[in-house]
């Protein structure tokens, strides 16, 4: 039976998984507005395809951060202070992207729209890149001292070859996920081009995944501790990835999208399984690792949080499921309002 510490570690992992699965296709669609769409109308169609969902999907990230703050305050403090620069860039990217969605169509000037289009593209590319870097650094290890303070240099400790590969892999994965989501939401030539681009990116994505896993083996010690279960996760990732390519080639877009979603979910599971029972790894001394024990709140706090979370979670999930049901139909040119 899981302890409360372990339960909240799993809940944080689930929240981040939900965020990357849902917001991942939002990021992918946002990036596709700059590389797939050829006309202003196509960009508006792509933006409208995620219009009812993107802000609700971002709630998963806020909830994950809130859960970390309440359940593992020492983890939250060390992570957010140590990664101050990347997380500020992440926040600015998300703010700019949200504002761009709302203001892009307010003025009928090409220069106005192009400016916001650049912000949408950049604001969709930076978050998966930065979060990929952060998650990769978590399993690689960071200079955390006995006082649980992280004193990391931006270039070297945070940004290095391994973390950049992890970040770029996450970007490509979200882009393919978003392109496949677009095939479910648009019709005609735009749908065909989205499907074709997703298939063409499968090989580069596979190369990046192999590079990331290879670097993970040589740059971390997670395979020494949980090699068996991690290899099982990798095997399922490979199967899901192959099925995504197969289904996309057969124009079974829903199944292809589901498989890239499974790859994302398993990738996040890979990170958290590799971390457990730590939440942050110290590169100075293993004795300074932040763990489920020394980073957690007291038992009473975790107990109260568990009761509240279990009471409210069904309503939140129900609302999101309902919103996806209501707005499940494809978008067409006739739906464009600006």
N, C-alpha and C positions, 0 to 999 in steps of 0.2 A: 504493500500500500504506500502511495506517495505521501511524503511529509508535506507540510504547507509550503516550505521553501521550494521543494521540488515541483509542487503543483504550480506555484507562481512562475517558476522558471519555464515550465511548459506553456503556461498561458501567455507569457511574453513572447515565446517562440511562435505560438499560434497567431498572435496579433501581428507580428512582423511578417509571417507567412501570408496572412490575409491581405496585408498592405501590399506586398510585392506582387501577389497574384492579381489583385484588383487595380491598384494604381500602376502596376507594371504595364498593363495594356493601355492605360491612359498616357503614360510616358511614351510608349511606342507609337501611338496615334499622333501625339504631339510632335514627335520627331518626324513622322511620315509627312506632316504638312510641309516640311521643308525639302524632302527628297522624293516624295511620291507624287504629290499634287502638282499639276501643270497649270491650272487656272485658279483664279480667285474663287470660283464656284466650287471647285473640288476641295479647296482648303476649307471653305465654309461647311461643306458636307462632312468632312473628317472631324472638324471641331464639333459640329452638331451631333455626331455619332457618340461622343462621350459627354455631351452637354449635361444630361440628367444625372451623370454618375461621378464625375471627377471629384467634386467637392466632398461628397459622401465617402468616397474611397480614401481621401486623405485623413479622415477621422481615425482610421486604423493606426496611422503613424502617431497621431496625438495620443490615442489611447495606450499604445505601446509605451510611449515616453512617460505617460502618467502612471502606468503600472510599474515601470522601472523605478520611478521616483518614490512611489508608496511602498512597494515590496522590497526593493533593493536600493535604499538611498545612497549607500556607499558606491555602488556600481554607477548610479546616475551621476553622482558628484564627480567621480573620477573620469567617467566617459565624457561628460559634457564639458568639463573644464579642460581636459586634455585635448579634445577634438574641437576646441572652440572655433578655430578658423574654418575647417570644413563644414561644421554645422551651421555657422553663420551664412556661409555661401549657399548651403542647402536651403536655409530659411528664405534668403533673398530670392533664390531661384523659384521657389514655390510661390512666394508672394507675387513676383513679377509675372509668372505664368497665369496665376489666377486673375490678376488685373488685366492681362492681355486678352484673356477670353472674354471679359466683360466689355472692354473698351475698344476692341478691334473694329467693330462695326459702327462706332458712334460717329465717325467722320468719313465722308465719301472722298477720300484722297488716297492715291496709291502710296505716297510716301508715308502717310499715317499707318496704313495697313501693313506695309512692308516692315516698318519699325516694330510693330506688335508681333508680326510673324517671326521676326528674328528672336524676340523675347520668348515666344511660345516654344520655338525650336530649342533655344538655349535652356529655358526653364524646364524642358522635358528631358534634355540630355544630361544636365548636371546632377540632378538628384540620384538616378541609378548609378552614375559614375562615382559620386562621393560616398554613397552608402555602400557600394561595392568595395571601395577602398577601406572604409571604416570596418566593415565586417571581416575583410581579409586581414587587417591589422590585428583584430581581436584574437584570431587563432594563431597569428604569427608571433605575437608577444610584443610588449611595449615596455619602456623603462618606467616601471612603477616601483616606488620605494616602500619602505616599511610603513610610512604614514599614509599609504594609499594615494599618494600624489603622483601623477603622471607628468614627467618632464621630458616630453618628446620633441625632437626637432621636426619641422615641417617636411624638409627634404632629407630623407634618410630613414627616419623612424616611421613617419606617417606616409609620405609619398616615396615609394621605391618601386623597383621593377615588379616585384610580386604583387604589391597592392594595386599598381596600375593595371596589371593583367586582370586581376580580380574585378576592378572597376569596369574595364572595357568589356569583359565577359558579361557582366550584368547589363551593360548598355545594349549589347547586341541581343541578349536574351529578351529584354523588354521590347526592343524594336520588332523582333520577329513575332513576339506575343501580340503586340499592338497591330501589326499588319494582318495577322490572322483574325484578330477581333474586327478589323475593318471589313474583312470579307464577309462577316456576319451582319454588317450594318449598312453596307452600300451595295449598289447594283452596277451592272454594265461594265464599261471599260475600266473604270476605277477599281472595281472589285477584281477584275482579271489582273490588272497590274499589281495590286496589293498581294494577290496570291503568288504571282510570279516572283516578285521581289522577296517575299518570305522564303520561297523555295531556293532562290539564288543565294540567300544569306545563310542557309543551313550549313553549307560547307565551311565558310569562315567562322561561324559560331562553333562548329564541332572542333575546329583547330584551336580556337580560343579556350574551349572547355578542356581539351587535352593538355594545353599549355598550363592552364591554371592548376589542374590536378597534379601534373608533374612537379610544378613549383611547390605545391602544397606538401607533397611527399618529402621534398628536400629541405623545405624552409620551416616546417613545423614538426612537432612530435606527436600529432594527434593519431597517426596511424599506429604508433607504438602502443598506445593505450586502448584504442577502440578500432583497430584495423579491420576486424571481422565485420562488424556492423556497418562501418563506413564503406567497405568494399561492396557490401550488399546494397547499400543506398546508391552507390555509383552504378552498379549493374542495372538497377531499376531506372536510373536516370538515362542510361544508354538506351534501354528498351523504349522508354517513353519518347526520347528524342527521335529514334528511328521510326516509331509509329507516327510521330508528328509529320515527318518528311513523307512517309507513305500516304497518310490520309490527305495531306495537302496536294500531293501529286494526283490523287484520285478525286479532288475537289470535294472532299468530305470535310468542309471547313470547321464545322462544330467539333468534330472529333480531333482535328488537328489543333484547334485552339485549346481543347481540354488537355491534350498531351503536353503542349508547351506550358500550360498552367501547372501540370504535374511536375514538369522539370523544375519550374521555379520553386514550387512547394518543397520538393526534395532537396533542392540546392540550399534553401534556408535551413531545412532540417539537418543537412550536412554540417553547416556551421555550428548549430547549437549542440548537436551530438558531439562534435569535435571539442567544443568548449567544456561540456559537462565533466565534472561538477564545478568547474570554474566559470566565472562570468567574464573575467579579464585575466590574461596571462602576463606575468612579469618576466621581462627578459633579463632582469638583474639577478633575481633569485626566486626559485619556485616557492619559497616560503612567503614571498610577498604577493602571491596570486590572490586575486579577489575571488572568493568562493561563494557558494550558496549559503554558507554559514556566516562568514564574517562580513558579508555585504548586505545581509538581509535585515529587515525590520524585526521587531519583537513578535513573539507568538500571538499575543492578543491582537496586535494590529493586523497581522496576516489573517487571523480568524475572522475579524470583522470585515475586512476587505473581501474575503471569500464569500461571505454571506451576501454582501451588497452586489458583488459581481455576478453571482449566480442568479440573483433576483432580477437584475436589469438586462443581462446579456440576451435573454430570449426576445425582449422587446426591440433591442437594437438590431438583432439579426432579422427579426420579422419585418422591420421597416425596410431594411436594405433589400431583402428578398422581394418584397412587394414592389419597391421602386423599379427593380429590374424587370419584374413581370409587366408592370404598366408600360414601360418604355422599351419593350423588347422588339418592336417592329423596326424594319429598316427605314433609313432616312432617304428622302428623295429631294430633287430640286424644288418641288412644290412646298417642301417644309421650310425652306430658307426664308427667314424673316428679315434679313438685312443683307 
